[in-house]
Amino acid sequence: MQLSSERTERYGVPPPVSGGVGNEQEVDVISHKSYYVDMRMTLSIPDIVAHRFQAAVPARQRSRLVTRLIEHELSEHDNSLAAACRAANRDRALVREVDDWQSFDDGIEE
């Protein structure tokens, strides 16, 4: 099962565990394979940064490094969104306003 070992090596994600019978394992592998297909992207980077990047990071490691950096930034972004949500939930005036809106009866059944 080359896909699973490649997936673990590339993304640090263990292979899927299938507890089913029959063809379920094949479907599981196919669904995971389609999820982890690499996407090519074109990015604009200032020349000086691109030259430093090419000089500092070997060719076969560049995509992995960019992926890790993007994942880190996305995690930071998610954390800041969660912190903003927690702060909004602590805002008593906002909580009262939301409660007022949610208690509004417009007569329409959901």
N, C-alpha and C positions, 0 to 999 in steps of 0.2 A: 504494500500500500504506500507507494511513493508520495502521494498527495499529503498524507498525514505527516510523514517525517519532514517534508518540505515546509509544510505549514508550521510545524513546531519550530523548525530552525529559523524560518523567515520572520514569523510573527510572535513566537513565544507562546503560541496557543496549542494546547494538547489536542490530539486527534479526537474526533467525535466518538462517543461511546454509544453503540447500538445494542439495545437489549431485545430487539425484535427477532422475528423468524422470517424465513423466506427472503424476499427481495428488499426488505426494509433497509438493510445495510447498504445496498447499492444506491438506493434513493438518498440515504443520508450522505453518502460520499458525494454524489452528484450535487446535492443542494449546497454542501459546504464548498465544493469546488467553484460553483458559480458565485458564491459570496466572496471568495478570496482571490478573484481574478484581479491582476494588477491593472491599474488605469494609467495611461500615459497622460502627462500634463505638460503644458508649455508655460514656463514662468519667465517673467522679465526680471533680471537681476542686474544691478549696476556692474559694469565691466570689472572694476577693481575688486569687487566682492567675488565675482565669478572666477577671476584669475586666482585669487587667494584660496578659494574653495577647491579649485582643480589642483592647485599645488599642494594643499594640505591633506586632502582626502583622496585615497586611491580610488580609481574608477569603479571598481566592483563594490565599493562600500558607500558610494554617494547616495543612492536611493534609500538605503537603509537608514543612513544618518538623517536625511531630510524627513523621512517617515517618522523617526523618533522625535525630531524637533517639532514637527507638526502635531504629533500626538501629545507632547508635553504642553504646547500652547493651547490646544483644545481642552486639555484637562484643566489648565489654569482658567480658561474662559468658563468652563462648566462650573468650577469652584466659585468664581466671582458671581455667576448668575445665581447659584444656590445661596451665597451670602447675601445678595441683594434681596432675594425672596425671604430669607429669614429676617432681615431688617424690616422689610415691608410688613411681615406678619407681627412684628413687635410694635409697629406704629398703631397706637390705640385709636387715633382719629381715623386712620385708613380702615381699620378693622370695623369701626362703627359705621363708616360710609358703605363698606361692602355689605355689612349686615342689613343696612337700610335698603340697599338695592335688591338684595336677595329676598327680602320680606315683601317686596312690592308685588301686589297681586294684579296682573293685567287681565285676568279672566281666561287666559289661553292655556289649555291643557298641553303639557309637554309629552 
